[in-house]
Amino acid sequence: MNIVFTWNLGGNEAFLIGSFTKWSERLPMNKIGGNEFTLLKTLERGVHQYKFIVDGNWRFASDQPTMRDGQGNINNFIDTTHYASSSAPS
């Protein structure tokens, strides 16, 4: 399913990174306004943790759900386990 990730807390450059990239691949986000960046990403069903790298600093968005990982870091998360399919039934 396609998920739109948004960072709207400013910066000059923003990337998305998370459990869905094994915390290794930085996905560049598109700047669409003065303070807003977006990225459309296809995710499998499940719980996914993520962060934003903004101007070189790892950040979480305070306006999105958060959880602590096993090391005590605060990450954003999205649970797509029960998302309805966006395709119409045949």
C-alpha positions in Angstrom: 0.0 0.0 0.0 1.1 3.5 -0.7 1.8 5.8 2.2 2.5 9.5 2.1 5.2 10.5 4.6 5.3 14.2 5.6 7.8 16.4 7.4 6.5 19.9 8.0 9.0 21.3 10.5 11.3 23.0 8.1 14.8 22.5 6.9 16.7 22.7 3.6 17.0 18.9 2.9 15.1 16.0 4.3 15.3 12.2 4.0 13.2 9.4 5.3 14.8 6.3 6.9 13.2 3.4 8.8 12.7 -0.2 9.5 11.4 -0.7 5.9 14.9 0.3 4.6 16.7 -1.7 7.4 17.7 1.8 8.7 20.4 2.0 6.0 18.9 3.6 2.9 18.1 7.3 3.1 15.1 8.1 0.8 15.2 11.7 -0.4 12.0 13.7 0.2 10.5 16.3 -2.1 10.2 19.9 -0.8 6.8 21.1 -1.7 6.6 24.3 0.3 8.4 26.6 2.6 8.6 24.0 5.5 7.0 20.9 4.0 8.6 17.7 2.5 6.7 14.6 1.3 7.5 11.2 0.0 5.3 8.4 -1.3 6.5 5.0 -0.2 5.0 1.5 -0.8 4.9 -0.5 2.5 3.9 -4.0 3.4 1.3 -4.6 6.1 2.8 -4.4 9.6 4.2 -1.9 12.1 7.0 0.3 10.6 9.3 2.6 12.6 10.9 5.6 10.9 12.7 8.9 11.3 13.6 11.9 9.3 17.1 13.1 8.6 16.8 16.9 8.3 19.9 18.9 7.4 22.0 16.0 8.6 20.2 15.5 12.0 18.1 12.5 12.9 14.7 13.8 14.0 11.2 12.5 14.8 8.1 14.4 14.0 6.3 15.5 17.2 3.0 15.7 15.3 3.0 12.0 14.4 2.7 8.8 16.5 5.9 7.9 18.4 7.3 4.8 20.2 10.6 3.9 21.8 12.8 1.2 20.2 14.8 -1.4 22.1 17.7 1.1 22.6 15.4 3.8 24.0 15.4 6.0 20.9 12.1 7.8 20.0 10.9 6.9 16.5 7.8 7.7 14.6 5.7 4.7 13.6 2.9 3.6 11.3 0.7 0.5 11.7 -0.6 -0.6 8.3 -1.8 -4.0 9.6 -5.5 -3.2 9.3 -5.4 -0.7 6.4 -8.1 -1.4 3.8 -7.1 -2.1 0.3 -7.3 0.9 -2.0 -8.4 -1.2 -5.0 -12.1 -1.8 -5.7 -13.4 -5.3 -5.4 -14.0 -7.2 -8.7 
